[in-house]
Amino acid sequence: MRAIVSDIHGNLEALQAVLEDIRRHGVTEIFCLGDVVGYGPNPRECVDIVMGFNMVLLGNHDQGALYDPEGFNPTAEKAIFWTREQLENSFEKPEDRQRRWDFLNERPRSHREGNLLFVHGSARNPLNEYVFPDDIFNSRKMDQIFARVEQYCFQGHTHVPGVFVEGGKGGPYEFKVPEEHQYEIQLGDQRCLVNVGSVGQPRDQDWRSCYVLQDGNTLYYRRVEYDIESTIGKIYAVPQLDNFLGDRLRDGR
């Protein structure tokens, strides 16, 4: 059993709740698809935790903290510069700061295991490309992405959970949404793109953290409640983090 998480975004309360849920399911390894930091109030703590995971990819916000952010809106840019300041915190031991920087800097952009591909964004652009549910109607885009997928691709970035299936009903592609109270999805012979959702900032109108358990070809989407008001309170207390970043958590957007 493998847990696949993504888009933690410095939300320590969400990450801790998800890890507690993971421990209940006999998970043997944890993969993270990137964006450990950005937006949220606890970047250092979240980086320290994911260092113990089996595999961690580089996300665009992780890269933005390392280098100059590209394509960020003003709110996200302001948050990532604050995040960088936290990672450079002069009150900590120099070796602790360097250890985090080295860890983030060494993250790969993709990971393959047999016919499984793991990315942050998409198979075509592992770091920055969004694949939204409406893209099932953009055949050219989806054709180019699926051409780079041998069987299954696990991704994050949009914070919207669901599975893109090649050769779906009524068209060349279908997007399957994990329905309320029914989170089990079977992967078949068709090629699939699996968006695992977001731990720290869901955007599918459900405030609960989302991640995936993988048991062979069976996926279990998990939604986990956490102490959201504590996270929001921390965001409100940081002038460089827009209050909107806290408010959006309540609405899952």
Wavefront OBJ file of the C-alpha trace (Angstrom):
o trace
v 0.000 0.000 0.000
v 1.374 3.377 -1.045
v 0.170 6.847 -0.092
v 0.512 9.591 -2.708
v 0.196 13.174 -1.502
v 0.685 16.521 -3.190
v 0.439 20.284 -2.731
v 0.969 20.504 1.019
v 1.737 24.219 0.743
v 3.083 24.762 4.235
v -0.142 23.606 5.912
v 1.207 21.732 8.919
v -2.154 20.907 10.513
v -3.394 19.343 7.275
v -0.198 17.359 6.777
v -0.249 16.018 10.335
v -3.884 14.927 9.984
v -3.166 13.183 6.680
v -0.171 11.371 8.150
v -2.320 10.177 11.030
v -4.842 8.823 8.506
v -2.046 7.180 6.518
v -0.794 5.378 9.620
v -4.164 3.656 9.992
v -3.938 1.938 6.599
v -0.777 -0.138 6.692
v 1.031 2.111 4.238
v 4.578 1.029 3.451
v 5.746 4.094 1.525
v 4.775 7.718 0.931
v 5.287 9.651 -2.305
v 4.900 13.437 -2.544
v 4.300 15.125 -5.909
v 5.673 18.515 -4.918
v 4.681 21.962 -3.652
v 5.658 21.247 -0.080
v 5.828 25.016 0.515
v 4.062 28.171 -0.660
v 0.887 29.885 0.622
v 0.918 28.270 4.069
v 2.402 29.377 7.413
v 4.697 26.426 8.278
v 7.128 25.805 5.406
v 10.080 24.730 7.543
v 8.118 22.173 9.524
v 6.561 20.687 6.390
v 9.920 20.347 4.636
v 11.354 18.625 7.718
v 8.506 16.093 7.684
v 8.629 15.207 3.973
v 12.362 14.575 4.206
v 11.316 11.247 5.691
v 9.150 10.276 2.709
v 10.235 7.675 0.165
v 10.023 10.018 -2.829
v 9.477 13.781 -3.127
v 9.250 15.726 -6.403
v 9.935 19.388 -7.063
v 6.845 21.586 -7.376
v 6.649 25.030 -8.947
v 6.312 26.710 -5.538
v 9.297 24.762 -4.227
v 11.256 26.025 -7.210
v 9.917 29.539 -6.617
v 11.320 29.477 -3.100
v 14.695 28.374 -4.436
v 14.845 30.785 -7.351
v 12.778 33.692 -8.688
v 9.104 32.702 -9.073
v 7.767 32.676 -12.628
v 4.138 33.302 -13.543
v 2.982 33.833 -9.957
v 0.125 36.224 -9.206
v 0.929 39.020 -6.692
v -0.545 37.131 -3.712
v 1.379 33.946 -4.483
v 4.572 35.872 -5.199
v 4.401 37.757 -1.918
v 3.803 34.466 -0.085
v 6.728 32.709 -1.744
v 9.142 35.523 -0.890
v 7.991 35.256 2.743
v 8.448 31.487 2.526
v 12.003 32.003 1.338
v 12.663 34.244 4.335
v 11.397 31.505 6.658
v 13.704 28.946 5.069
v 16.565 31.390 5.546
v 15.659 31.977 9.211
v 18.814 33.215 10.890
v 17.698 32.012 14.318
v 18.208 28.381 13.378
v 21.424 26.437 13.109
v 23.161 26.972 9.751
v 23.248 23.223 9.147
v 19.457 22.983 9.525
v 18.917 25.759 6.986
v 21.388 24.234 4.569
v 19.850 20.788 4.930
v 16.443 22.096 3.788
v 17.897 24.056 0.887
v 19.916 21.055 -0.261
v 16.878 18.807 -0.007
v 14.657 21.103 -2.100
v 17.415 21.758 -4.620
v 17.944 18.032 -5.187
v 14.294 17.207 -5.893
v 13.668 15.586 -9.295
v 10.949 16.834 -11.642
v 9.629 13.361 -12.402
v 9.895 9.774 -11.242
v 9.221 6.511 -13.130
v 8.513 3.032 -11.849
v 7.764 0.612 -14.659
v 4.597 1.869 -16.357
v 3.951 4.461 -13.629
v 4.975 8.089 -14.050
v 4.916 10.629 -11.212
v 5.002 14.394 -11.883
v 3.859 17.614 -10.279
v 2.228 19.254 -13.289
v 1.859 17.052 -16.359
v 3.738 14.430 -18.334
v 4.420 17.097 -20.973
v 5.609 19.763 -18.526
v 6.329 18.107 -15.164
v 6.706 21.354 -13.244
v 4.234 23.937 -14.511
v 1.448 22.618 -16.742
v -2.081 22.499 -15.355
v -4.420 19.722 -16.509
v -7.961 20.829 -15.681
v -11.160 18.761 -15.965
v -12.318 20.861 -18.943
v -9.192 19.841 -20.828
v -10.953 16.644 -21.857
v -12.419 18.818 -24.634
v -8.952 19.968 -25.736
v -7.954 16.913 -27.745
v -4.691 18.351 -29.018
v -3.429 19.082 -25.513
v -4.567 15.752 -24.123
v -3.178 13.809 -27.096
v 0.261 15.324 -26.493
v 0.143 14.644 -22.768
v -1.101 11.061 -23.074
v 1.549 10.345 -25.726
v 4.120 10.662 -22.933
v 2.304 8.256 -20.581
v 2.944 4.537 -20.825
v 0.023 3.514 -18.582
v -0.651 5.646 -15.504
v 0.551 9.125 -14.567
v 0.080 10.539 -11.061
v 0.021 14.332 -10.837
v -1.016 17.312 -8.698
v -0.744 21.080 -9.285
v -4.438 21.874 -9.977
v -5.525 20.765 -6.480
v -8.585 19.128 -8.122
v -8.819 15.356 -7.546
v -9.984 12.989 -10.259
v -8.904 10.606 -12.992
v -8.537 11.420 -16.692
v -9.235 8.286 -18.735
v -8.303 7.780 -22.363
v -11.160 6.495 -24.500
v -13.920 7.567 -22.147
v -17.662 7.690 -22.663
v -18.875 10.116 -25.311
v -15.437 11.298 -26.395
v -11.735 10.516 -26.569
v -11.243 11.460 -22.909
v -13.245 11.329 -19.699
v -12.718 12.888 -16.260
v -13.918 10.760 -13.357
v -14.607 12.641 -10.136
v -14.432 10.801 -6.794
v -18.079 10.899 -5.716
v -19.267 11.658 -2.206
v -18.959 8.556 0.019
v -17.491 6.583 -2.914
v -13.792 7.176 -3.209
v -12.622 3.862 -4.659
v -11.554 3.906 -8.310
v -10.278 0.933 -10.308
v -7.576 1.518 -12.905
v -8.119 -0.592 -15.994
v -6.291 -1.187 -19.270
v -6.862 2.364 -20.474
v -4.167 4.967 -19.952
v -4.983 7.326 -17.082
v -3.855 10.583 -15.533
v -4.539 10.553 -11.796
v -4.739 13.875 -9.982
v -4.336 13.050 -6.308
v -5.758 16.361 -5.034
v -4.206 18.628 -2.421
v -3.306 18.110 1.215
v -2.960 21.762 2.136
v -5.235 23.737 -0.180
v -8.043 21.759 -1.898
v -9.826 23.558 -4.736
v -12.813 21.324 -5.435
v -15.235 23.022 -3.004
v -14.355 20.518 -0.274
v -12.177 21.936 2.502
v -10.925 18.555 3.709
v -7.420 17.410 2.790
v -7.250 14.995 -0.114
v -4.753 12.283 -0.972
v -4.676 8.835 -2.605
v -3.928 5.341 -1.374
v -2.675 3.051 -4.135
v -3.051 -0.703 -3.737
v -2.079 -2.236 -7.070
v -4.612 -0.952 -9.607
v -7.061 0.158 -6.926
v -7.068 3.782 -5.817
v -8.732 5.021 -2.676
v -9.318 8.761 -2.484
v -9.192 9.859 1.129
v -10.675 13.093 2.562
v -9.352 14.078 5.972
v -10.590 16.777 8.339
v -8.020 18.880 10.157
v -7.833 21.880 12.484
v -8.453 24.377 9.708
v -9.064 27.349 12.015
v -5.584 27.000 13.518
v -4.052 27.202 10.063
v -6.229 30.183 9.130
v -5.291 31.964 12.358
v -1.595 31.530 11.593
v -2.088 32.947 8.088
v -3.986 35.960 9.428
v -1.093 36.632 11.812
v 1.458 36.984 8.987
v 1.198 40.322 7.124
v 2.950 38.895 4.059
v 0.297 36.161 3.718
v -2.926 37.582 2.337
v -6.013 36.795 4.443
v -7.526 35.372 1.272
v -5.132 32.436 1.593
v -6.851 31.552 4.848
v -10.398 32.338 3.734
v -10.126 30.117 0.656
v -9.346 27.107 2.827
v -12.853 27.158 4.344
v -14.448 27.061 0.897
v -12.068 24.589 -0.734
v -11.145 26.961 -3.551
l 1 2 3 4 5 6 7 8 9 10 11 12 13 14 15 16 17 18 19 20 21 22 23 24 25 26 27 28 29 30 31 32 33 34 35 36 37 38 39 40 41 42 43 44 45 46 47 48 49 50 51 52 53 54 55 56 57 58 59 60 61 62 63 64 65 66 67 68 69 70 71 72 73 74 75 76 77 78 79 80 81 82 83 84 85 86 87 88 89 90 91 92 93 94 95 96 97 98 99 100 101 102 103 104 105 106 107 108 109 110 111 112 113 114 115 116 117 118 119 120 121 122 123 124 125 126 127 128 129 130 131 132 133 134 135 136 137 138 139 140 141 142 143 144 145 146 147 148 149 150 151 152 153 154 155 156 157 158 159 160 161 162 163 164 165 166 167 168 169 170 171 172 173 174 175 176 177 178 179 180 181 182 183 184 185 186 187 188 189 190 191 192 193 194 195 196 197 198 199 200 201 202 203 204 205 206 207 208 209 210 211 212 213 214 215 216 217 218 219 220 221 222 223 224 225 226 227 228 229 230 231 232 233 234 235 236 237 238 239 240 241 242 243 244 245 246 247 248 249 250 251 252 253
